[in-house]
Amino acid sequence: MPPRHRGRLISAGTRHTVLVHPDNATDLQPLPNWENSNGCCGPTGDEGLNRACPCGAPVPTLAADCFGPYELHLDPVRTYAFSQ
C-alpha cells in the first residue's frame, strides 16, 4: 500500500506545464555553465529553463534540490504531444 500524504502536494513549476519524472528523460543535459541551475544540492527550478535536449534546445526545467520536489517541467511553448 503506498504511503498516504497529509495536506497538499504543490508542484514547483508554473501552471500548464507537463510534469515528467527526471529519470524518464535521461538524455537531457544541463545548459552550458549550469545556467539557471542554482541550488544547494541541485537546481531549485525557479530560475527558468535549465536543461537542454540532445540537439541543444533549452526545453525543460528540472527541480531537484534537496529541500523541494524532484520533477521535470516541459515548457508548453516549446513542446507538444504526438503519437506514432
MDTraj code that builds the backbone (N, CA, C; nanometers):
import mdtraj as md
import numpy as np

residues = "MET PRO PRO ARG HIS ARG GLY ARG LEU ILE SER ALA GLY THR ARG HIS THR VAL LEU VAL HIS PRO ASP ASN ALA THR ASP LEU GLN PRO LEU PRO ASN TRP GLU ASN SER ASN GLY CYS CYS GLY PRO THR GLY ASP GLU GLY LEU ASN ARG ALA CYS PRO CYS GLY ALA PRO VAL PRO THR LEU ALA ALA ASP CYS PHE GLY PRO TYR GLU LEU HIS LEU ASP PRO VAL ARG THR TYR ALA PHE SER GLN".split()
xyz = np.array([
    [0.0851, -0.1176, 0.0000],
    [0.0000, 0.0000, 0.0000],
    [0.0896, 0.1238, 0.0000],
    [0.0662, 0.2210, -0.0912],
    [0.1503, 0.3403, -0.0965],
    [0.1297, 0.4262, 0.0279],
    [0.2319, 0.5047, 0.0629],
    [0.2176, 0.5926, 0.1802],
    [0.1134, 0.7000, 0.1541],
    [0.0476, 0.7415, 0.2572],
    [-0.0528, 0.8473, 0.2451],
    [0.0113, 0.9787, 0.2853],
    [-0.0144, 1.0813, 0.2054],
    [0.0366, 1.2143, 0.2349],
    [-0.0757, 1.2971, 0.2940],
    [-0.0445, 1.3700, 0.3964],
    [-0.1428, 1.4598, 0.4545],
    [-0.1185, 1.5993, 0.3989],
    [-0.2237, 1.6715, 0.3744],
    [-0.2109, 1.8058, 0.3193],
    [-0.2029, 1.8022, 0.1680],
    [-0.1501, 1.9067, 0.1123],
    [-0.1433, 1.9204, -0.0321],
    [-0.0009, 1.9023, -0.0821],
    [0.0082, 1.8507, -0.2021],
    [0.1351, 1.8459, -0.2723],
    [0.1297, 1.9521, -0.3799],
    [0.2263, 2.0411, -0.3802],
    [0.2265, 2.1514, -0.4738],
    [0.3476, 2.1393, -0.5652],
    [0.3247, 2.1485, -0.6930],
    [0.4310, 2.1406, -0.7917],
    [0.5207, 2.2633, -0.7827],
    [0.6464, 2.2458, -0.8203],
    [0.7414, 2.3563, -0.8191],
    [0.7278, 2.4445, -0.9416],
    [0.6600, 2.3985, -1.0452],
    [0.6551, 2.4717, -1.1709],
    [0.5310, 2.5563, -1.1868],
    [0.5251, 2.6196, -1.3016],
    [0.4112, 2.7036, -1.3336],
    [0.2964, 2.6183, -1.3878],
    [0.1801, 2.6768, -1.3943],
    [0.0633, 2.6058, -1.4467],
    [0.0821, 2.5726, -1.5940],
    [0.0126, 2.4705, -1.6363],
    [0.0074, 2.4281, -1.7764],
    [0.1378, 2.3683, -1.8271],
    [0.2230, 2.3231, -1.7388],
    [0.3416, 2.2516, -1.7837],
    [0.3184, 2.1024, -1.7637],
    [0.3815, 2.0228, -1.8457],
    [0.3726, 1.8783, -1.8323],
    [0.4820, 1.8337, -1.7377],
    [0.4452, 1.7536, -1.6399],
    [0.5426, 1.7010, -1.5443],
    [0.5904, 1.5641, -1.5890],
    [0.7203, 1.5431, -1.5788],
    [0.7816, 1.4160, -1.6129],
    [0.8788, 1.3821, -1.5009],
    [0.8881, 1.2553, -1.4657],
    [0.9884, 1.2167, -1.3674],
    [1.1254, 1.2316, -1.4327],
    [1.2207, 1.2973, -1.3673],
    [1.3522, 1.3193, -1.4274],
    [1.4219, 1.1921, -1.4751],
    [1.3971, 1.0796, -1.4099],
    [1.4603, 0.9544, -1.4518],
    [1.4060, 0.9032, -1.5852],
    [1.2939, 0.9591, -1.6310],
    [1.2360, 0.9198, -1.7597],
    [1.2832, 1.0079, -1.8743],
    [1.3763, 1.0973, -1.8471],
    [1.4294, 1.1864, -1.9507],
    [1.5811, 1.1958, -1.9347],
    [1.6468, 1.0833, -1.9477],
    [1.7900, 1.0770, -1.9184],
    [1.8782, 1.1406, -2.0251],
    [1.8256, 1.1702, -2.1441],
    [1.9063, 1.2316, -2.2498],
    [1.9240, 1.3820, -2.2317],
    [1.8517, 1.4418, -2.1407],
    [1.8612, 1.5859, -2.1202],
    [1.9908, 1.6212, -2.0479],
    [2.0475, 1.7343, -2.0841],
    [2.1740, 1.7790, -2.0275],
    [2.1583, 1.9176, -1.9660],
    [2.2415, 1.9516, -1.8666],
    [2.2388, 2.0885, -1.8132],
    [2.2782, 2.1885, -1.9218],
    [2.2294, 2.3101, -1.9095],
    [2.2690, 2.4158, -2.0016],
    [2.4169, 2.4485, -1.9795],
    [2.4834, 2.5081, -2.0777],
    [2.6247, 2.5452, -2.0597],
    [2.6443, 2.6306, -1.9342],
    [2.7528, 2.6072, -1.8663],
    [2.7871, 2.6781, -1.7417],
    [2.6804, 2.6625, -1.6338],
    [2.6015, 2.5562, -1.6431],
    [2.4957, 2.5271, -1.5459],
    [2.4006, 2.6453, -1.5285],
    [2.3724, 2.7146, -1.6397],
    [2.2835, 2.8300, -1.6374],
    [2.1485, 2.7931, -1.5756],
    [2.0967, 2.8794, -1.4892],
    [1.9677, 2.8636, -1.4206],
    [1.9611, 2.7383, -1.3340],
    [2.0737, 2.6913, -1.2867],
    [2.0755, 2.5683, -1.2060],
    [2.1244, 2.5917, -1.0643],
    [2.0959, 2.7079, -1.0084],
    [2.1392, 2.7356, -0.8719],
    [2.0573, 2.6566, -0.7717],
    [2.1231, 2.6149, -0.6668],
    [2.0584, 2.5411, -0.5597],
    [2.1637, 2.4818, -0.4685],
    [2.1214, 2.4218, -0.3633],
    [2.2117, 2.3610, -0.2650],
    [2.2677, 2.2282, -0.3167],
    [2.1792, 2.1358, -0.3471],
    [2.2184, 2.0011, -0.3910],
    [2.1770, 1.9725, -0.5346],
    [2.1096, 2.0645, -0.5956],
    [2.0602, 2.0511, -0.7318],
    [1.9849, 2.1774, -0.7676],
    [1.9367, 2.1898, -0.8895],
    [1.8656, 2.3113, -0.9281],
    [1.7307, 2.3236, -0.8567],
    [1.6985, 2.4450, -0.8152],
    [1.5701, 2.4674, -0.7484],
    [1.4542, 2.4679, -0.8470],
    [1.4798, 2.5036, -0.9723],
    [1.3743, 2.5060, -1.0727],
    [1.2991, 2.6366, -1.0800],
    [1.3398, 2.7354, -1.0018],
    [1.2663, 2.8612, -1.0032],
    [1.3345, 2.9704, -1.0853],
    [1.4354, 2.9348, -1.1638],
    [1.5064, 3.0337, -1.2447],
    [1.4805, 3.0164, -1.3942],
    [1.3916, 2.9273, -1.4304],
    [1.3598, 2.9066, -1.5708],
    [1.4257, 2.7834, -1.6290],
    [1.4227, 2.7747, -1.7595],
    [1.4753, 2.6580, -1.8294],
    [1.6203, 2.6330, -1.7889],
    [1.6501, 2.5076, -1.7531],
    [1.7866, 2.4764, -1.7099],
    [1.8396, 2.3455, -1.7677],
    [1.7664, 2.2847, -1.8590],
    [1.8111, 2.1628, -1.9250],
    [1.7883, 2.1760, -2.0742],
    [1.8629, 2.0975, -2.1521],
    [1.8525, 2.1034, -2.2974],
    [1.8358, 1.9638, -2.3549],
    [1.7664, 1.9576, -2.4670],
    [1.7547, 1.8337, -2.5432],
    [1.8898, 1.8010, -2.6056],
    [1.9082, 1.6800, -2.6572],
    [2.0350, 1.6445, -2.7221],
    [2.0739, 1.7402, -2.8353],
    [1.9757, 1.8044, -2.8997],
    [2.0061, 1.8987, -3.0076],
    [2.0551, 2.0329, -2.9543],
    [2.0458, 2.0545, -2.8222],
    [2.0920, 2.1784, -2.7610],
    [1.9824, 2.2780, -2.7298],
    [1.8591, 2.2488, -2.7687],
    [1.7483, 2.3410, -2.7434],
    [1.7071, 2.3365, -2.5970],
    [1.7057, 2.4520, -2.5294],
    [1.6582, 2.4544, -2.3903],
    [1.5071, 2.4354, -2.3876],
    [1.4622, 2.3287, -2.3227],
    [1.3194, 2.2967, -2.3219],
    [1.2651, 2.2746, -2.1815],
    [1.3290, 2.1902, -2.0996],
    [1.2693, 2.1626, -1.9686],
    [1.3366, 2.2386, -1.8541],
    [1.2651, 2.2381, -1.7427],
    [1.3166, 2.2914, -1.6175],
    [1.3179, 2.1786, -1.5158],
    [1.4349, 2.1505, -1.4611],
    [1.4490, 2.0482, -1.3585],
    [1.4451, 2.1118, -1.2209],
    [1.3607, 2.0597, -1.1352],
    [1.3581, 2.0969, -0.9930],
    [1.4069, 1.9745, -0.9175],
    [1.5246, 1.9851, -0.8572],
    [1.5835, 1.8676, -0.7928],
    [1.6704, 1.9044, -0.6736],
    [1.6399, 2.0120, -0.6056],
    [1.7181, 2.0493, -0.4881],
    [1.6723, 1.9672, -0.3683],
    [1.7545, 1.9598, -0.2682],
    [1.7269, 1.8728, -0.1534],
    [1.6074, 1.9189, -0.0696],
    [1.5672, 2.0435, -0.0800],
    [1.4577, 2.0922, 0.0035],
    [1.3242, 2.0998, -0.0697],
    [1.3200, 2.0588, -0.1946],
    [1.1964, 2.0710, -0.2711],
    [1.1639, 1.9457, -0.3477],
    [1.0746, 1.9584, -0.4451],
    [1.0321, 1.8425, -0.5235],
    [1.1393, 1.7968, -0.6212],
    [1.1211, 1.6771, -0.6729],
    [1.2088, 1.6195, -0.7742],
    [1.1221, 1.5968, -0.8957],
    [1.1215, 1.6942, -0.9887],
    [1.0331, 1.6876, -1.1027],
    [1.0904, 1.7659, -1.2195],
    [1.0469, 1.7296, -1.3378],
    [1.0917, 1.7930, -1.4608],
    [0.9697, 1.8520, -1.5297],
    [0.9773, 1.9805, -1.5641],
    [0.8669, 2.0511, -1.6287],
    [0.9028, 2.0785, -1.7735],
    [0.8171, 2.0357, -1.8653],
    [0.8373, 2.0646, -2.0068],
    [0.7663, 2.1951, -2.0402],
    [0.8367, 2.2844, -2.1042],
    [0.7819, 2.4143, -2.1408],
    [0.6701, 2.3960, -2.2433],
    [0.5481, 2.4420, -2.2143],
    [0.4362, 2.4206, -2.3065],
    [0.4491, 2.4989, -2.4370],
    [0.5327, 2.6009, -2.4414],
    [0.5525, 2.6762, -2.5640],
    [0.6467, 2.6010, -2.6587],
    [0.7361, 2.5218, -2.6025],
    [0.8372, 2.4546, -2.6829],
    [0.8127, 2.3057, -2.7034],
    [0.7090, 2.2501, -2.6444],
    [0.6813, 2.1065, -2.6568],
    [0.5350, 2.0829, -2.6914],
    [0.5086, 1.9673, -2.7470],
    [0.3716, 1.9266, -2.7773],
    [0.3665, 1.7747, -2.7781],
    [0.2486, 1.7209, -2.7592],
    [0.2297, 1.5754, -2.7574],
    [0.1979, 1.5258, -2.8986],
    [0.2451, 1.4075, -2.9286],
    [0.2116, 1.3423, -3.0547],
    [0.2171, 1.1927, -3.0343],
    [0.1541, 1.1184, -3.1225],
    [0.1598, 0.9720, -3.1147],
    [0.2115, 0.9193, -3.2468],
    [0.2748, 0.8038, -3.2417],
    [0.3329, 0.7455, -3.3623],
    [0.2470, 0.6341, -3.4149],
])
top = md.Topology()
chain = top.add_chain()
for i, resn in enumerate(residues, 1):
    res = top.add_residue(resn, chain, resSeq=i)
    for name in ("N", "CA", "C"):
        top.add_atom(name, md.element.get_by_symbol(name[0]), res)
traj = md.Trajectory(xyz[None], top)
